[in-house]
Amino acid sequence: MKTRITNADINRLAIPALISGIAEPLLSITDTAVVGNVSINATEALSAVGIAGAFISMLVWVFGQTRSAISALVSQYLGANKLEQIKTLPAQAIGIILTISIVLIVITYPFAEYILNFYNAEGIILDYSSSYYRIRIFGLPFTLLTFAIFGVFRGLQNTMIPMIIAIFGALLNVVLDFALVYGIEGYIPAMHVDGAAYASLISQICMALLAVIYMIKKTQIPLKIRLPLHKELPKLSVMILNLIIRTIALNVALYFGTSFAAAYGPKYSAAYTILLNLWFFGAFFIDGYSSAGNILAGKLFGEENYEELVKLSVRLTKYAVVVGLLMLVIGGILYYPIGRIFTKEQAVLEEFYAVFILILAMQPLCALAFIFDGIYKGLGKMATLRNVLLIATFVVFIPTIFILDALDLKLYAVWIAFTLWMLARGFPLIIIFRREFIPKISKK
């Protein structure tokens, strides 16, 4: 019997994933808000966290693509009623990605200053960002482990457990941020930027431990690596490789955005850090419905239920527009209070308020792009995602940011380039999807 998707089915998966999605960027947002209000060198500290955080996020996004690939295959096997045949694959994938993360730590730790200087970090900002990076980088294996386990749960149509883990990690990070950055008199010394890094590291370790416990207790999928290698491992590896190439292209755009902002000076870099974290917050907010698209599209594709797949895309598009407009309206109402949460530095706030309207205006466009990102990941069509993002980055984003920078538009140059980048990411996916699947319905 073919699956029929209702709005209730979508929201059952999307709302926990949405809450989970909000919780994930709260780790970075909390670091940003707490560090931005320290009493010593607040602007420099905020810039440092933004620069180091951008590189760490790049590593997480590049190698955290295991989550989407595992989710796609598990959901497709679930839809085809063959779940038993894929049980050994997740542990093998996790073993590979953890090995890669350890290699990354060994390679990048000694060269932190050189890497962050590449982002135009200098002087005290370079000192702060290097120190922050050398602590937080040890959280990478734990974050990638958590992401991979989230992929298993999402493939099993369960977004509730990832939500619980993400909320726990976010709340723990908030408490630790305040305790370690500002200190607790008589008990914990104020650690400034290092305190934010330790807070994130401890939260990541605790989330990973909780994820492992839930995996063992709530699923029949083992974490012990068993041989022989699964027949789907080459397919999974190709999917991950395509997502890695795609994510590298994504991070090329983020690198140029961060690098240009840092080159404009500390107040611009600090304002950019706040704007970037708010943009990420919006991205992860819509990730709830993107995840529902990922999970349900994979199952429907496994069933070859193309009619319901197209209906799902239409429903999710409507949700995306509504959520994007809602974020635009809420951000507009809270326009000035939002900035003051992150910093009291007037020079930084002036640059932030000048450009924040662009971040808000982007939200509906971003929502559409992220929804179809999720659908394509569920379908396992990672090559299409790779190609679209390569074109968006190298044909649209990079020429735009260089042209507008030459016109001395500063942060406007960065965020106009990001806006056009999102347009170039989203609409081609919609067109390609409809061209492929609508004809399949008419043939039946």
Secondary structure per residue as TSV (DSSP state, phi and psi in degrees):
chain	resnum	aa	ss	phi	psi
A	1	M	-	360.0	130.7
A	2	K	-	-73.2	145.3
A	3	T	-	-72.8	141.5
A	4	R	-	-117.1	122.0
A	5	I	-	-93.2	129.2
A	6	T	-	-111.6	168.4
A	7	N	H	-60.2	-34.9
A	8	A	H	-63.1	-39.9
A	9	D	H	-62.2	-43.6
A	10	I	H	-61.9	-49.3
A	11	N	H	-69.2	-30.2
A	12	R	H	-60.5	-36.1
A	13	L	H	-88.6	-38.4
A	14	A	H	-73.6	-40.8
A	15	I	H	-65.8	-47.9
A	16	P	H	-60.6	-39.5
A	17	A	H	-66.0	-35.6
A	18	L	H	-62.9	-46.4
A	19	I	H	-63.5	-42.4
A	20	S	H	-61.3	-41.4
A	21	G	H	-63.3	-37.6
A	22	I	H	-66.7	-39.1
A	23	A	H	-65.1	-37.1
A	24	E	H	-60.8	-52.2
A	25	P	H	-72.6	-11.6
A	26	L	H	-62.8	-26.5
A	27	L	H	-59.0	-46.8
A	28	S	H	-74.7	-38.9
A	29	I	H	-63.7	-40.8
A	30	T	H	-63.4	-45.0
A	31	D	H	-55.1	-44.6
A	32	T	H	-63.5	-48.3
A	33	A	H	-66.0	-43.4
A	34	V	H	-70.3	-47.4
A	35	V	H	-65.9	-35.3
A	36	G	T	-65.6	-11.9
A	37	N	T	-114.9	17.3
A	38	V	-	-69.4	159.7
A	39	S	S	-85.0	-15.0
A	40	I	S	-120.0	123.7
A	41	N	S	50.4	49.6
A	42	A	H	-61.8	-43.5
A	43	T	H	-64.7	-44.3
A	44	E	H	-66.2	-40.2
A	45	A	H	-64.4	-41.0
A	46	L	H	-64.4	-43.1
A	47	S	H	-61.3	-42.6
A	48	A	H	-62.6	-45.1
A	49	V	H	-63.3	-38.6
A	50	G	H	-64.6	-42.4
A	51	I	H	-70.4	-49.6
A	52	A	H	-64.9	-39.4
A	53	G	H	-63.1	-34.1
A	54	A	H	-64.3	-41.6
A	55	F	H	-71.1	-40.1
A	56	I	H	-64.4	-42.1
A	57	S	H	-61.2	-37.5
A	58	M	H	-59.4	-46.2
A	59	L	H	-63.8	-42.8
A	60	V	H	-63.0	-46.5
A	61	W	H	-67.4	-40.0
A	62	V	H	-64.2	-49.4
A	63	F	H	-97.3	-4.8
A	64	G	T	-85.2	6.2
A	65	Q	T	-70.8	-8.3
A	66	T	H	-55.2	-35.5
A	67	R	H	-57.6	-50.3
A	68	S	H	-67.2	-39.9
A	69	A	H	-67.2	-44.7
A	70	I	H	-63.4	-44.8
A	71	S	H	-58.5	-43.4
A	72	A	H	-61.2	-48.7
A	73	L	H	-70.1	-41.7
A	74	V	H	-62.4	-43.9
A	75	S	H	-67.0	-36.2
A	76	Q	H	-67.3	-40.8
A	77	Y	H	-67.5	-35.5
A	78	L	H	-63.3	-44.5
A	79	G	H	-63.4	-31.6
A	80	A	T	-90.2	7.0
A	81	N	T	57.3	41.3
A	82	K	-	-129.0	32.1
A	83	L	G	-58.9	-36.4
A	84	E	G	-57.4	-28.1
A	85	Q	G	-78.8	-6.5
A	86	I	G	-118.7	8.8
A	87	K	T	-62.1	-31.1
A	88	T	T	-87.2	-9.6
A	89	L	H	-69.5	-46.6
A	90	P	H	-55.9	-43.5
A	91	A	H	-63.1	-39.6
A	92	Q	H	-64.3	-41.7
A	93	A	H	-65.1	-41.6
A	94	I	H	-63.1	-41.3
A	95	G	H	-60.0	-41.3
A	96	I	H	-65.7	-45.9
A	97	I	H	-70.4	-32.4
A	98	L	H	-69.1	-37.7
A	99	T	H	-61.5	-44.3
A	100	I	H	-61.6	-40.6
A	101	S	H	-64.9	-37.2
A	102	I	H	-67.8	-40.5
A	103	V	H	-60.4	-40.9
A	104	L	H	-62.2	-40.6
A	105	I	H	-62.2	-47.6
A	106	V	H	-60.4	-39.0
A	107	I	H	-75.0	-43.7
A	108	T	H	-88.1	-28.0
A	109	Y	G	-55.9	-49.0
A	110	P	G	-68.5	-18.8
A	111	F	G	-112.9	25.9
A	112	A	H	-56.5	-44.3
A	113	E	H	-62.4	-41.6
A	114	Y	H	-65.9	-41.5
A	115	I	H	-64.3	-47.1
A	116	L	H	-74.9	-27.7
A	117	N	H	-65.2	-28.3
A	118	F	T	-62.9	-24.1
A	119	Y	T	-89.7	13.8
A	120	N	T	70.2	24.3
A	121	A	-	-80.0	130.5
A	122	E	-	-140.0	160.1
A	123	G	H	58.3	-133.8
A	124	I	H	-65.5	-31.3
A	125	I	H	-64.8	-40.4
A	126	L	H	-65.1	-41.2
A	127	D	H	-61.2	-49.1
A	128	Y	H	-62.4	-47.1
A	129	S	H	-66.9	-36.7
A	130	S	H	-64.8	-43.6
A	131	S	H	-63.7	-44.5
A	132	Y	H	-61.3	-45.0
A	133	Y	H	-63.4	-43.7
A	134	R	H	-66.7	-18.2
A	135	I	H	-89.8	-50.8
A	136	R	H	-68.4	-25.9
A	137	I	G	-62.6	-25.4
A	138	F	G	-71.6	-9.1
A	139	G	G	-84.8	-8.1
A	140	L	H	-58.8	-48.2
A	141	P	H	-61.1	-36.7
A	142	F	H	-69.6	-38.3
A	143	T	H	-66.0	-43.7
A	144	L	H	-67.1	-35.9
A	145	L	H	-62.6	-45.4
A	146	T	H	-61.9	-45.1
A	147	F	H	-60.2	-43.5
A	148	A	H	-63.0	-42.1
A	149	I	H	-66.4	-37.6
A	150	F	H	-57.7	-38.8
A	151	G	H	-61.2	-40.0
A	152	V	H	-61.8	-49.2
A	153	F	H	-62.9	-39.9
A	154	R	H	-65.9	-39.7
A	155	G	H	-61.6	-30.9
A	156	L	T	-84.6	10.2
A	157	Q	T	67.7	31.4
A	158	N	-	-122.7	106.2
A	159	T	-	-104.9	-3.6
A	160	M	H	-69.6	-44.7
A	161	I	H	-67.1	-45.2
A	162	P	H	-56.2	-35.1
A	163	M	H	-63.0	-46.0
A	164	I	H	-60.1	-45.0
A	165	I	H	-64.7	-43.5
A	166	A	H	-65.6	-41.8
A	167	I	H	-62.3	-45.1
A	168	F	H	-57.0	-47.2
A	169	G	H	-64.5	-40.2
A	170	A	H	-66.6	-44.6
A	171	L	H	-65.4	-41.8
A	172	L	H	-61.7	-40.4
A	173	N	H	-64.6	-39.4
A	174	V	H	-60.2	-49.1
A	175	V	H	-61.1	-47.5
A	176	L	H	-67.1	-35.6
A	177	D	H	-57.3	-51.5
A	178	F	I	-64.0	-41.0
A	179	A	I	-68.4	-40.7
A	180	L	I	-91.0	-33.9
A	181	V	I	-73.2	-49.8
A	182	Y	I	-89.5	-21.4
A	183	G	-	82.1	163.5
A	184	I	B	-123.2	113.6
A	185	E	T	-55.0	127.9
A	186	G	T	87.6	-10.5
A	187	Y	T	-126.3	-52.8
A	188	I	B	-127.9	125.2
A	189	P	-	-71.4	150.3
A	190	A	-	-67.0	127.5
A	191	M	-	-107.5	-0.9
A	192	H	T	57.7	-132.7
A	193	V	H	-62.1	-37.8
A	194	D	H	-61.4	-33.5
A	195	G	H	-61.4	-40.1
A	196	A	H	-64.6	-38.2
A	197	A	H	-66.6	-44.4
A	198	Y	H	-64.1	-37.5
A	199	A	H	-60.7	-45.6
A	200	S	H	-65.5	-41.9
A	201	L	H	-61.3	-48.1
A	202	I	H	-63.1	-40.8
A	203	S	H	-62.6	-41.4
A	204	Q	H	-65.1	-39.9
A	205	I	H	-63.5	-45.5
A	206	C	H	-66.0	-39.0
A	207	M	H	-62.9	-41.7
A	208	A	H	-63.6	-43.1
A	209	L	H	-62.3	-42.4
A	210	L	H	-65.6	-39.5
A	211	A	H	-62.2	-42.8
A	212	V	H	-62.4	-44.1
A	213	I	H	-59.9	-47.2
A	214	Y	H	-63.6	-39.7
A	215	M	H	-60.2	-44.2
A	216	I	H	-68.5	-40.8
A	217	K	H	-84.8	-29.8
A	218	K	H	-108.1	-4.9
A	219	T	-	-132.6	163.9
A	220	Q	S	-97.7	8.5
A	221	I	-	-91.1	118.4
A	222	P	-	-76.8	151.8
A	223	L	-	-94.9	-9.9
A	224	K	S	-77.1	131.0
A	225	I	-	-74.7	125.9
A	226	R	-	-122.8	140.0
A	227	L	S	-97.6	156.7
A	228	P	S	-77.3	170.2
A	229	L	-	-62.8	140.0
A	230	H	-	-66.2	143.6
A	231	K	T	-62.3	-23.6
A	232	E	T	-87.4	-2.9
A	233	L	H	-61.5	-41.6
A	234	P	H	-60.7	-41.9
A	235	K	H	-63.6	-43.7
A	236	L	H	-61.2	-41.6
A	237	S	H	-63.2	-41.2
A	238	V	H	-64.9	-41.6
A	239	M	H	-60.2	-46.6
A	240	I	H	-64.1	-41.6
A	241	L	H	-61.2	-44.2
A	242	N	H	-62.7	-39.4
A	243	L	H	-69.3	-34.5
A	244	I	H	-64.4	-46.5
A	245	I	H	-59.4	-44.8
A	246	R	H	-59.0	-45.1
A	247	T	H	-71.4	-31.2
A	248	I	H	-62.9	-42.9
A	249	A	H	-61.1	-41.6
A	250	L	H	-59.4	-44.2
A	251	N	H	-76.7	-18.9
A	252	V	H	-61.8	-44.5
A	253	A	H	-61.7	-45.2
A	254	L	H	-65.1	-36.9
A	255	Y	H	-60.4	-49.2
A	256	F	H	-63.0	-39.8
A	257	G	H	-61.2	-48.3
A	258	T	H	-66.1	-42.4
A	259	S	H	-65.3	-45.3
A	260	F	H	-62.9	-44.2
A	261	A	H	-62.0	-41.8
A	262	A	H	-64.3	-37.1
A	263	A	H	-67.6	-25.3
A	264	Y	H	-73.1	-20.0
A	265	G	-	127.4	165.4
A	266	P	H	-57.4	-40.7
A	267	K	H	-67.3	-36.5
A	268	Y	H	-70.4	-42.1
A	269	S	H	-63.2	-41.8
A	270	A	H	-65.3	-43.9
A	271	A	H	-63.1	-41.5
A	272	Y	H	-61.3	-39.9
A	273	T	H	-59.5	-44.5
A	274	I	H	-64.4	-48.2
A	275	L	H	-59.5	-42.1
A	276	L	H	-64.7	-42.0
A	277	N	H	-67.4	-36.0
A	278	L	H	-68.4	-37.2
A	279	W	H	-63.9	-44.1
A	280	F	H	-60.0	-39.7
A	281	F	H	-58.6	-46.0
A	282	G	H	-62.0	-39.5
A	283	A	H	-63.8	-44.9
A	284	F	H	-73.2	-25.3
A	285	F	H	-63.1	-49.5
A	286	I	H	-73.3	-13.5
A	287	D	H	-59.4	-22.0
A	288	G	H	-59.3	-48.8
A	289	Y	H	-75.8	-29.9
A	290	S	H	-63.4	-41.0
A	291	S	H	-65.6	-39.9
A	292	A	H	-60.5	-40.6
A	293	G	H	-62.1	-43.5
A	294	N	H	-58.1	-51.8
A	295	I	H	-66.7	-51.1
A	296	L	H	-73.7	-36.9
A	297	A	H	-62.7	-40.3
A	298	G	H	-62.0	-43.5
A	299	K	H	-65.4	-46.1
A	300	L	H	-64.6	-38.0
A	301	F	H	-65.5	-39.8
A	302	G	H	-62.2	-31.7
A	303	E	H	-82.3	-10.9
A	304	E	T	60.5	36.6
A	305	N	-	-96.2	73.3
A	306	Y	H	-71.7	-32.6
A	307	E	H	-62.4	-45.3
A	308	E	H	-69.9	-30.4
A	309	L	H	-62.7	-44.2
A	310	V	H	-65.6	-41.7
A	311	K	H	-61.3	-39.8
A	312	L	H	-60.0	-43.3
A	313	S	H	-62.4	-37.4
A	314	V	H	-67.8	-45.3
A	315	R	H	-60.1	-45.9
A	316	L	H	-67.3	-33.1
A	317	T	H	-61.8	-41.9
A	318	K	H	-63.3	-44.5
A	319	Y	H	-60.6	-41.1
A	320	A	H	-60.9	-45.9
A	321	V	H	-63.5	-43.7
A	322	V	H	-63.1	-47.5
A	323	V	H	-64.7	-42.0
A	324	G	H	-61.4	-43.8
A	325	L	H	-67.0	-37.1
A	326	L	H	-62.2	-43.3
A	327	M	H	-64.9	-36.9
A	328	L	H	-61.5	-45.7
A	329	V	H	-67.7	-46.8
A	330	I	H	-63.0	-43.4
A	331	G	H	-62.4	-36.4
A	332	G	H	-66.5	-40.7
A	333	I	H	-65.9	-39.3
A	334	L	T	-101.1	25.2
A	335	Y	H	-50.2	-52.7
A	336	Y	H	-82.7	-40.5
A	337	P	H	-59.6	-34.3
A	338	I	H	-59.7	-45.5
A	339	G	H	-61.1	-40.7
A	340	R	H	-71.3	-14.8
A	341	I	H	-65.1	-35.3
A	342	F	H	-92.0	-28.9
A	343	T	-	-160.7	155.3
A	344	K	-	-108.2	0.2
A	345	E	-	-71.7	115.5
A	346	Q	H	-64.5	-37.7
A	347	A	H	-63.1	-39.2
A	348	V	H	-68.4	-43.6
A	349	L	H	-61.2	-38.2
A	350	E	H	-60.7	-44.0
A	351	E	H	-68.8	-37.0
A	352	F	H	-63.2	-50.6
A	353	Y	H	-65.2	-29.9
A	354	A	H	-65.4	-29.7
A	355	V	H	-112.6	-15.5
A	356	F	H	-56.1	-31.7
A	357	I	H	-59.4	-33.0
A	358	L	H	-66.9	-39.5
A	359	I	H	-61.5	-42.9
A	360	L	H	-67.2	-42.6
A	361	A	H	-64.8	-27.3
A	362	M	H	-72.7	-19.9
A	363	Q	H	-56.1	-47.2
A	364	P	H	-61.7	-38.0
A	365	L	H	-64.5	-43.9
A	366	C	H	-61.5	-42.9
A	367	A	H	-59.1	-44.3
A	368	L	H	-62.5	-45.0
A	369	A	H	-62.3	-43.7
A	370	F	H	-68.2	-36.0
A	371	I	H	-59.5	-47.7
A	372	F	H	-75.7	-25.4
A	373	D	H	-55.6	-48.8
A	374	G	H	-62.8	-44.0
A	375	I	H	-60.9	-46.2
A	376	Y	H	-66.3	-34.2
A	377	K	H	-65.0	-41.1
A	378	G	H	-62.6	-35.4
A	379	L	H	-74.3	-13.6
A	380	G	T	78.0	13.9
A	381	K	-	-91.1	65.4
A	382	M	H	-73.5	-27.3
A	383	A	H	-64.7	-38.5
A	384	T	H	-64.0	-44.9
A	385	L	H	-59.7	-41.0
A	386	R	H	-60.7	-49.8
A	387	N	H	-65.1	-42.8
A	388	V	H	-62.6	-42.3
A	389	L	H	-72.7	-34.2
A	390	L	H	-60.1	-44.2
A	391	I	H	-65.7	-44.6
A	392	A	I	-60.7	-38.3
A	393	T	I	-77.4	-51.4
A	394	F	I	-89.2	-20.6
A	395	V	I	-99.3	-30.6
A	396	V	I	-107.3	-59.7
A	397	F	I	-64.7	-54.6
A	398	I	H	-63.7	-47.6
A	399	P	H	-59.3	-39.0
A	400	T	H	-63.4	-47.5
A	401	I	H	-66.7	-35.6
A	402	F	H	-70.3	-40.1
A	403	I	H	-65.3	-46.6
A	404	L	H	-71.9	-31.2
A	405	D	H	-65.2	-37.9
A	406	A	H	-63.6	-23.9
A	407	L	T	-87.2	5.6
A	408	D	T	62.6	39.3
A	409	L	-	-87.5	-6.9
A	410	K	T	51.2	-123.5
A	411	L	H	-63.0	-26.7
A	412	Y	H	-61.2	-40.0
A	413	A	H	-59.1	-45.0
A	414	V	H	-62.6	-49.0
A	415	W	H	-83.2	-24.7
A	416	I	H	-66.6	-40.3
A	417	A	H	-61.7	-41.8
A	418	F	H	-64.1	-37.9
A	419	T	H	-62.9	-47.6
A	420	L	H	-65.8	-33.6
A	421	W	H	-61.1	-43.6
A	422	M	H	-65.9	-38.9
A	423	L	H	-59.5	-43.6
A	424	A	H	-71.2	-21.7
A	425	R	H	-81.3	-41.5
A	426	G	H	-82.5	-52.5
A	427	F	H	-67.0	-36.9
A	428	P	H	-60.2	-36.6
A	429	L	H	-64.1	-40.8
A	430	I	H	-62.3	-46.0
A	431	I	H	-63.6	-45.8
A	432	I	H	-63.9	-43.1
A	433	F	H	-59.0	-48.8
A	434	R	H	-68.1	-35.8
A	435	R	H	-65.6	-31.6
A	436	E	H	-82.5	-44.2
A	437	F	H	-98.0	-26.8
A	438	I	H	-64.0	-41.9
A	439	P	H	-60.6	-30.8
A	440	K	H	-67.4	-29.7
A	441	I	H	-71.9	-44.7
A	442	S	H	-67.1	-21.8
A	443	K	T	-77.6	-18.5
A	444	K	-	-80.8	360.0
